[in-house]
Amino acid sequence: MDGKLMITFVEGGVYFLLAVVAFGIEAWAFFDCLRHRANAFEAVSKRTKSFWLGMTGVAFAIGALSVFTGSRGGLFGTLGLFGLAAVTAASVYLADVRPAVKDAGRGGSRNTGPYGPW
């Protein structure tokens, strides 16, 4: 096997693996956003459910496009402009919005300490 062909094969595998991981994050964010009530988003002052459904939905679509077309770079590839923006939007939802909305859905964080309920 020639060296250039081997490098191309390994590079394609790495890009595909990155695309699958990014698509998993985007799918998790989108489907998690679907299951929360709309008033929970407004209760914790995290924009609206429609806003986050739009952001995570577009991220999900870009991730699907990236995985199923196999594009590596460019605008819609895994490491392209829109691919990185999609992963960033999904990550912001999962890191900032999801914990706040999750606590609001349970009625807040009453009687909880640093190690759980007391």
C-alpha positions as CSV (number, residue, x, y, z in Angstrom):
1,M,0.0,0.0,0.0
2,D,1.4,3.3,-1.0
3,G,2.0,5.9,1.7
4,K,-0.3,8.6,0.2
5,L,-3.2,6.2,-0.1
6,M,-2.7,5.1,3.5
7,I,-2.7,8.6,4.8
8,T,-5.8,9.4,2.8
9,F,-7.5,6.4,4.3
10,V,-6.6,7.2,7.9
11,E,-7.5,10.9,7.3
12,G,-10.9,9.9,6.0
13,G,-11.5,7.7,9.0
14,V,-10.6,10.4,11.5
15,Y,-12.9,12.9,9.7
16,F,-15.7,10.3,9.7
17,L,-15.2,9.6,13.4
18,L,-15.2,13.3,14.2
19,A,-18.4,13.8,12.2
20,V,-20.2,10.9,14.0
21,V,-19.2,12.3,17.5
22,A,-20.3,15.8,16.5
23,F,-23.6,14.4,15.1
24,G,-24.2,12.6,18.3
25,I,-23.7,15.8,20.3
26,E,-26.1,17.7,18.0
27,A,-28.7,15.0,18.1
28,W,-28.5,14.8,21.9
29,A,-29.0,18.6,22.1
30,F,-31.9,18.6,19.7
31,F,-33.9,15.8,21.2
32,D,-33.3,17.0,24.7
33,C,-34.6,20.4,23.7
34,L,-37.7,18.7,22.3
35,R,-38.6,17.0,25.6
36,H,-38.6,20.1,27.9
37,R,-41.6,22.3,28.4
38,A,-41.6,25.8,26.8
39,N,-42.3,27.6,30.1
40,A,-39.2,26.1,31.7
41,F,-37.0,28.0,29.3
42,E,-38.6,31.3,30.1
43,A,-38.6,30.6,33.8
44,V,-34.8,30.4,33.8
45,S,-34.3,33.3,31.4
46,K,-32.6,31.2,28.6
47,R,-34.4,32.7,25.5
48,T,-37.3,30.6,24.3
49,K,-37.9,27.0,23.4
50,S,-38.5,28.0,19.7
51,F,-35.1,29.7,19.6
52,W,-33.2,26.7,21.0
53,L,-35.2,24.3,18.8
54,G,-34.2,26.4,15.8
55,M,-30.5,26.5,16.8
56,T,-30.3,22.8,17.7
57,G,-32.4,21.8,14.7
58,V,-30.1,23.6,12.3
59,A,-27.1,22.1,14.1
60,F,-28.7,18.6,13.8
61,A,-29.3,19.1,10.0
62,I,-25.7,20.3,9.4
63,G,-24.4,17.4,11.4
64,A,-26.5,14.9,9.4
65,L,-25.3,16.6,6.2
66,S,-21.7,16.3,7.3
67,V,-22.0,12.6,8.3
68,F,-24.1,11.3,5.3
69,T,-22.3,13.3,2.6
70,G,-18.9,12.5,3.9
71,S,-17.6,16.0,3.3
72,R,-14.4,16.7,5.2
73,G,-13.9,20.5,5.0
74,G,-15.5,23.3,3.1
75,L,-18.5,25.1,4.5
76,F,-20.6,22.1,5.7
77,G,-17.9,19.6,6.6
78,T,-17.2,18.5,10.1
79,L,-14.3,21.0,10.5
80,G,-15.8,23.5,8.1
81,L,-17.3,26.9,9.1
82,F,-20.9,25.7,9.6
83,G,-19.8,22.4,11.1
84,L,-17.9,24.1,13.9
85,A,-20.7,26.6,14.4
86,A,-23.2,23.7,14.7
87,V,-21.2,21.8,17.3
88,T,-20.7,25.1,19.2
89,A,-24.4,25.8,19.3
90,A,-25.2,22.3,20.5
91,S,-22.5,22.4,23.1
92,V,-23.7,25.8,24.4
93,Y,-27.2,24.3,24.8
94,L,-25.9,21.2,26.6
95,A,-23.5,23.1,28.9
96,D,-25.6,26.2,29.8
97,V,-29.3,25.8,28.9
98,R,-29.9,22.1,29.6
99,P,-28.9,22.2,33.3
100,A,-30.9,25.3,34.1
101,V,-34.0,24.0,32.3
102,K,-33.6,20.6,33.9
103,D,-33.6,22.2,37.4
104,A,-36.6,24.3,36.5
105,G,-38.5,21.2,35.4
106,R,-37.9,19.6,38.7
107,G,-39.1,22.6,40.6
108,G,-35.8,24.2,41.3
109,S,-33.0,23.1,43.5
110,R,-34.6,23.1,46.9
111,N,-33.0,21.2,49.7
112,T,-30.0,20.2,47.6
113,G,-26.4,20.4,48.8
114,P,-23.1,20.0,47.0
115,Y,-23.5,16.2,47.1
116,G,-27.2,15.8,46.4
117,P,-30.4,16.1,48.3
118,W,-30.5,16.4,52.1
